[in-house]
């Protein structure tokens, strides 16, 4: 059971890091395309990343 918990934590951390990298790329592309950092799409991604961060903090504080 402990091995599967570690695998889940690793997968969540990987997804979180990929999300932050995608967010940075999207901010860069939006700035180049239309000169705006924040659009509805990027604000949605920020919300998802914040929720994922809360999940990760709770996951690591519980173990």
RAPE-V13897 format. One record per helix or strand of 3 or more residues. SS is the DSSP state (H for helix, E for strand). FROM is the first residue (numbers start at 1). LEN is the number of residues. Records with the same first field share a line. If there is no record, write none. Layout:
SS = FROM-LEN / FROM-LEN
This chain:
H = 2-33 / 40-23
